[in-house]
Amino acid sequence: MTGLRRYVFALAPLAAAALWGGLYVVSKWSFAFVPPVTLGFLRVALGGLALWLGLSVVRGATASRPVAREDWPAFVELGGWVALSIVTQFLGTDLTNASQGSLLTVLTPVFVVVLGAALLGERVTRARAAGVALAGAGTVVVLAGQYDLTAIAAGNAAGIALLVAASLTWAGYTVRGVAVVRRYSALTAVTYSTLAAIPMLGLLAVAELWSLGRGLGTLQATPAALLAVAYLGLAATAGAWYLWYKGLEFVPSGTVAVFFFVQPVVGIALGAALLGERVGPGFLAGGALIAAGVWLVSRERQGRGTSR
């Protein structure tokens, strides 16, 4: 593979973060039609179907490495990380406000860097540490110009705890997926881990609907709700998760993590473009800091090694 193509694929997580830009707003709005855990199940089921179809097409066109029997537990484990991340994310989103949800996303890259160093032996280089710090500071500046961050302290403590858990579990999915991605491929790893999460989330969704005294027939299948589920399943799950794992084929997890900071910037930009929301004065300054942090980390030598 040419150096340019490798570099482009290494930047795939940047596209994933862009696809996640509207995730908080769309999921929060969708809870009026579908309960959180059930929405998470529908999201992952649709995303898993799309990924399975994509993997089937790729297998039909090119030879692919079959999964060894001893590696299936790894896919199930990744599915468990997915299920935990989706449940904690959506339940936390339901209990928090936009400023809390956006600000707490900065914990995900930090957790990835820490777990990558602890579990994979990835060296936290000066460039990576500086890039994460710059991008994190930029995120705070962006959000401070958009939201009243003093509202964070007055928010729901359980919701905040759930979003922290969501950040940690997504970091776990990222770091634990490195070995599987590099043994097989990003598409194989994300497809089978997503499929493994479907029955786990299905059982939790049944429990949620039962506890609420609701059935599938009570869900509002309006065109807007279907469009929201389609975005969550196809763009925010199938597309974004594949792109996120694609980056792990070429760079360490700590390098991939810095692209996560782009997510709230995209979300605010979409709100301004599509909903006419005002952009705060810190948007450009914070965006510049995030761009500088991402650029600093992306300048590191690209490679498959986990220690550098």
C-alpha positions as CSV (number, residue, x, y, z in Angstrom):
1,M,0.0,0.0,0.0
2,T,1.4,3.4,-0.9
3,G,2.4,5.9,1.8
4,L,-0.4,8.3,0.8
5,R,-3.1,5.7,0.9
6,R,-1.9,4.5,4.3
7,Y,-1.9,8.1,5.6
8,V,-5.5,8.6,4.3
9,F,-6.7,5.4,6.0
10,A,-4.9,6.5,9.2
11,L,-7.1,9.6,9.2
12,A,-10.3,7.5,8.8
13,P,-11.2,8.2,12.5
14,L,-11.5,11.9,11.7
15,A,-14.4,11.0,9.3
16,A,-15.8,8.8,12.1
17,A,-15.8,11.7,14.5
18,A,-17.6,13.8,11.9
19,L,-20.3,11.2,11.5
20,W,-20.8,11.2,15.3
21,G,-21.2,15.0,15.3
22,G,-25.0,14.9,15.5
23,L,-25.2,11.8,17.7
24,Y,-26.0,13.5,21.0
25,V,-28.8,15.7,19.5
26,V,-30.4,13.0,17.4
27,S,-30.4,10.3,20.1
28,K,-31.7,12.8,22.7
29,W,-34.5,13.8,20.4
30,S,-35.3,10.2,19.6
31,F,-36.0,9.2,23.2
32,A,-39.4,10.9,22.9
33,F,-40.3,8.1,20.5
34,V,-38.1,5.1,21.6
35,P,-36.8,4.3,25.1
36,P,-32.9,4.7,25.3
37,V,-31.9,1.0,25.5
38,T,-34.4,0.0,22.9
39,L,-33.1,2.7,20.6
40,G,-29.6,1.4,21.2
41,F,-30.6,-2.1,20.2
42,L,-32.3,-0.8,17.0
43,R,-29.2,1.3,16.2
44,V,-26.8,-1.7,16.6
45,A,-29.1,-4.2,14.9
46,L,-29.4,-2.0,11.8
47,G,-25.7,-1.2,11.9
48,G,-24.8,-4.9,12.3
49,L,-26.9,-5.8,9.3
50,A,-25.3,-3.2,7.1
51,L,-21.8,-4.3,8.2
52,W,-22.6,-8.0,7.6
53,L,-23.8,-7.2,4.1
54,G,-20.7,-5.2,3.5
55,L,-18.5,-8.0,4.7
56,S,-20.4,-10.5,2.5
57,V,-19.7,-8.3,-0.6
58,V,-16.0,-8.0,0.2
59,R,-15.7,-11.7,0.8
60,G,-17.4,-12.4,-2.5
61,A,-14.9,-10.1,-4.3
62,T,-11.7,-11.0,-2.5
63,A,-10.2,-13.7,-0.5
64,S,-10.5,-13.1,3.2
65,R,-9.0,-14.8,6.2
66,P,-11.4,-17.1,8.0
67,V,-11.8,-16.5,11.7
68,A,-10.0,-19.1,13.8
69,R,-12.1,-20.9,16.5
70,E,-9.9,-19.7,19.3
71,D,-10.5,-16.1,18.3
72,W,-14.3,-16.1,18.6
73,P,-14.2,-15.3,22.3
74,A,-12.3,-12.1,21.4
75,F,-15.2,-11.0,19.2
76,V,-17.7,-11.8,21.9
77,E,-15.7,-9.7,24.4
78,L,-15.7,-6.8,22.0
79,G,-19.4,-7.2,21.6
80,G,-19.7,-6.9,25.4
81,W,-17.8,-3.6,25.3
82,V,-20.1,-2.4,22.6
83,A,-23.2,-3.3,24.5
84,L,-22.0,-1.6,27.7
85,S,-20.9,1.5,25.8
86,I,-24.3,1.8,24.1
87,V,-26.4,1.3,27.2
88,T,-24.4,3.7,29.4
89,Q,-24.2,6.3,26.6
90,F,-27.9,6.4,25.8
91,L,-29.0,6.2,29.4
92,G,-26.5,8.9,30.3
93,T,-27.6,11.0,27.4
94,D,-31.2,10.7,28.5
95,L,-30.3,12.1,32.0
96,T,-28.0,14.9,31.1
97,N,-28.0,18.1,29.1
98,A,-26.0,19.1,26.0
99,S,-23.2,20.8,27.8
100,Q,-22.6,17.8,30.0
101,G,-22.8,15.3,27.1
102,S,-20.4,17.3,24.9
103,L,-17.8,18.1,27.6
104,L,-17.6,14.5,28.9
105,T,-16.6,13.3,25.4
106,V,-13.1,14.6,26.1
107,L,-12.7,11.8,28.5
108,T,-12.7,9.1,25.8
109,P,-9.4,10.1,24.2
110,V,-7.8,10.3,27.6
111,F,-9.0,6.9,28.6
112,V,-7.8,5.4,25.3
113,V,-4.3,6.9,25.8
114,V,-4.1,5.6,29.3
115,L,-5.4,2.1,28.5
116,G,-3.2,1.9,25.4
117,A,-0.2,2.6,27.5
118,A,-1.3,0.2,30.2
119,L,-2.5,-2.7,28.1
120,L,-0.6,-2.4,24.9
121,G,2.6,-0.8,25.9
122,E,2.0,2.2,23.6
123,R,4.5,4.9,24.4
124,V,2.9,8.3,25.3
125,T,5.1,10.5,23.2
126,R,5.5,14.2,23.8
127,A,3.7,14.9,20.5
128,R,0.8,12.7,21.5
129,A,0.5,14.1,25.0
130,A,0.7,17.7,23.7
131,G,-1.8,17.0,21.0
132,V,-4.3,15.5,23.3
133,A,-3.8,18.4,25.8
134,L,-4.2,21.0,23.0
135,A,-7.3,19.3,21.5
136,G,-8.9,18.9,25.0
137,A,-8.3,22.6,25.8
138,G,-9.8,23.5,22.4
139,T,-12.9,21.4,23.1
140,V,-13.4,23.2,26.4
141,V,-13.1,26.6,24.7
142,V,-15.6,25.6,22.0
143,L,-18.1,24.4,24.5
144,A,-17.6,27.4,26.9
145,G,-18.6,29.7,24.0
146,Q,-21.7,27.6,23.2
147,Y,-23.0,26.5,26.6
148,D,-23.2,27.6,30.2
149,L,-20.7,25.2,31.6
150,T,-21.8,26.2,35.2
151,A,-24.9,24.0,34.5
152,I,-22.7,20.9,34.6
153,A,-22.4,21.0,38.4
154,A,-26.2,21.2,38.7
155,G,-26.8,18.2,36.4
156,N,-27.9,14.7,37.1
157,A,-25.1,12.9,38.9
158,A,-26.2,9.4,37.7
159,G,-26.3,10.7,34.1
160,I,-22.7,12.1,34.4
161,A,-21.5,8.8,35.9
162,L,-23.1,6.8,33.1
163,L,-21.4,9.1,30.4
164,V,-18.1,8.6,32.2
165,A,-18.7,4.9,32.0
166,A,-19.6,5.2,28.3
167,S,-16.3,6.9,27.6
168,L,-14.4,4.3,29.5
169,T,-16.1,1.4,27.8
170,W,-15.6,2.9,24.3
171,A,-11.9,3.2,25.2
172,G,-12.0,-0.4,26.2
173,Y,-13.6,-1.4,22.8
174,T,-10.9,0.7,21.0
175,V,-7.9,-0.7,22.8
176,R,-9.0,-4.3,23.1
177,G,-9.9,-4.3,19.4
178,V,-6.3,-3.5,18.2
179,A,-5.1,-7.1,18.2
180,V,-8.2,-8.3,16.4
181,V,-8.2,-5.6,13.8
182,R,-4.5,-6.3,13.0
183,R,-5.0,-10.1,12.9
184,Y,-8.0,-9.9,10.6
185,S,-9.2,-6.5,9.3
186,A,-11.2,-3.5,10.5
187,L,-14.3,-4.7,8.7
188,T,-14.1,-8.2,10.1
189,A,-13.5,-7.0,13.6
190,V,-16.3,-4.4,13.7
191,T,-18.8,-6.6,11.9
192,Y,-18.5,-9.6,14.2
193,S,-18.2,-7.5,17.4
194,T,-21.4,-5.6,16.4
195,L,-23.2,-8.8,15.7
196,A,-22.2,-10.2,19.0
197,A,-23.6,-7.2,20.8
198,I,-27.1,-7.5,19.2
199,P,-28.5,-10.4,21.4
200,M,-27.0,-8.7,24.5
201,L,-28.8,-5.4,23.7
202,G,-31.9,-7.3,22.6
203,L,-32.3,-8.9,26.0
204,L,-31.8,-5.5,27.7
205,A,-34.3,-3.9,25.4
206,V,-36.9,-6.5,26.2
207,A,-36.3,-5.9,29.9
208,E,-36.6,-2.1,29.4
209,L,-39.9,-2.4,27.5
210,W,-41.3,-4.8,30.0
211,S,-40.4,-2.5,32.9
212,L,-42.1,0.4,31.2
213,G,-45.2,-1.7,30.3
214,R,-44.6,-1.1,26.6
215,G,-44.4,-3.4,23.6
216,L,-43.0,-2.9,20.1
217,G,-46.4,-1.8,18.9
218,T,-46.3,1.2,21.1
219,L,-43.2,2.6,19.4
220,Q,-43.9,5.6,17.1
221,A,-42.6,4.6,13.6
222,T,-43.0,8.2,12.2
223,P,-40.9,9.2,9.2
224,A,-38.7,11.4,11.4
225,A,-38.1,8.6,13.9
226,L,-37.2,6.1,11.1
227,L,-34.8,8.7,9.6
228,A,-33.2,9.1,13.0
229,V,-32.8,5.4,13.5
230,A,-31.3,5.2,10.0
231,Y,-28.7,7.8,10.8
232,L,-27.8,6.2,14.1
233,G,-27.6,2.7,12.5
234,L,-26.0,3.4,9.2
235,A,-23.9,6.5,9.6
236,A,-23.1,6.6,13.4
237,T,-22.7,2.9,13.7
238,A,-21.9,1.0,10.5
239,G,-20.0,3.8,8.8
240,A,-18.3,5.4,11.8
241,W,-17.4,2.3,13.7
242,Y,-15.7,0.8,10.6
243,L,-13.8,4.1,10.0
244,W,-12.7,4.2,13.7
245,Y,-11.4,0.6,13.6
246,K,-9.8,1.3,10.1
247,G,-7.5,3.8,11.7
248,L,-6.3,1.1,14.2
249,E,-4.9,-0.9,11.2
250,F,-2.2,1.8,10.7
251,V,-1.6,3.8,13.9
252,P,-1.6,3.2,17.7
253,S,-4.9,3.6,19.6
254,G,-3.6,6.7,21.3
255,T,-3.1,8.4,18.0
256,V,-6.6,7.4,16.8
257,A,-8.1,8.8,20.0
258,V,-7.2,12.4,19.4
259,F,-9.7,12.5,16.5
260,F,-12.5,12.1,18.9
261,F,-12.2,15.7,19.9
262,V,-13.6,16.7,16.5
263,Q,-17.0,15.3,17.4
264,P,-18.5,18.2,19.4
265,V,-17.2,20.7,16.9
266,V,-19.0,19.0,14.1
267,G,-22.1,18.8,16.2
268,I,-22.1,22.5,16.9
269,A,-21.4,23.3,13.3
270,L,-24.3,21.2,12.2
271,G,-26.6,22.9,14.6
272,A,-25.6,26.3,13.2
273,A,-26.0,25.2,9.6
274,L,-29.2,23.1,9.8
275,L,-31.0,24.6,12.9
276,G,-29.9,28.2,12.8
277,E,-28.2,28.0,16.2
278,R,-25.7,30.7,17.1
279,V,-22.1,29.8,17.2
280,G,-20.3,31.1,20.3
281,P,-17.2,33.4,20.1
282,G,-14.9,30.7,21.2
283,F,-15.8,28.4,18.3
284,L,-13.1,29.5,15.9
285,A,-10.4,29.8,18.6
286,G,-11.3,26.4,20.1
287,G,-11.5,24.8,16.7
288,A,-8.1,26.1,15.9
289,L,-6.7,24.5,19.1
290,I,-8.3,21.2,18.3
291,A,-7.0,21.3,14.7
292,A,-3.5,22.1,16.0
293,G,-3.7,19.1,18.4
294,V,-4.9,16.7,15.7
295,W,-2.2,17.9,13.4
296,L,0.5,17.5,16.0
297,V,-0.5,13.9,16.7
298,S,-1.1,13.0,13.0
299,R,2.5,14.1,12.3
300,E,3.8,11.1,14.2
301,R,5.3,8.4,12.0
302,Q,2.6,6.1,10.8
303,G,3.1,2.4,11.5
304,R,1.5,-0.7,12.8
305,G,3.7,-1.0,15.9
306,T,2.2,-0.5,19.3
307,S,5.4,0.9,20.8
308,R,7.2,3.9,19.4
